[in-house]
Amino acid sequence: MAKKTFKDINPAMAFMSSAHPEKDTSYTPNTHYTENTLNTKKGIAQEHKTKRVNLVIQPSVFEDFTKIAHMKRRSFNDLFNKVIKEYIAREENTILEYNKTFGEE
């Protein structure tokens, strides 16, 4: 039987993938408003949550909002989206005024 040699091939390399440079995602240009990404589920159009936002809020506000989300058995993100949607519904006239002023439909 021939003696094994590891001079040419490293057996550990069979389990490792080669390093591929990752795409730099640290800067994403602001594309203003893009069309909503829709998903149809049971014939109902649903919007994907694809936008990411970094918020800077007071620690006490964060803690209280987290407590509310926990007691409502909802995630922070889900409750935050609900609160924002309710605020947008209340400010519908402001959105209509914006669209009229800046020519968006």
For each residue, the residues with C-beta under 8 A, 3 or more apart:
1:
2:
3:
4:
5: 8
6: 9 10 11
7:
8: 5
9: 6 13
10: 6 13
11: 6 14
12: 15 16
13: 9 10 16
14: 11
15: 12
16: 12 13
17: 20
18:
19:
20: 17
21:
22:
23:
24: 27
25: 28
26:
27: 24
28: 25
29:
30:
31: 34
32:
33:
34: 31
35:
36: 47 48
37: 47 48 50
38: 45 46 47 48
39: 45 46 47 48
40: 43 44 45 46
41: 44 46
42:
43: 40
44: 40 41
45: 38 39 40
46: 38 39 40 41
47: 36 37 38 39
48: 36 37 38 39
49: 77 81
50: 37
51:
52:
53:
54:
55:
56:
57: 61 62
58: 61 62
59: 62 63
60: 63 64
61: 57 58 64 65
62: 57 58 59 65 66
63: 59 60 66 67
64: 60 61 67 68
65: 61 62 68 69 76 79 80
66: 62 63 69 70 76
67: 63 64 70 71
68: 64 65 71 72 79
69: 65 66 72 74 75 76 78 79
70: 66 67 73
71: 67 68
72: 68 69 79
73: 70
74: 69 78 79 82
75: 69 78 79
76: 65 66 69 79 80
77: 49 80 81
78: 69 74 75 81 82
79: 65 68 69 72 74 75 76 82 83
80: 65 76 77 83 84
81: 49 77 78 84 85
82: 74 78 79 85 86
83: 79 80 86 87
84: 80 81 87 88
85: 81 82 88 89
86: 82 83 89 90
87: 83 84 90 91
88: 84 85 91 92 95
89: 85 86 92
90: 86 87
91: 87 88 94 95
92: 88 89 95 96
93: 96 97
94: 91 97 98
95: 88 91 92 98 99
96: 92 93 99 100
97: 93 94 100 101
98: 94 95 101 102 104
99: 95 96 102 103 104 105
100: 96 97 103
101: 97 98
102: 98 99
103: 99 100
104: 98 99
105: 99
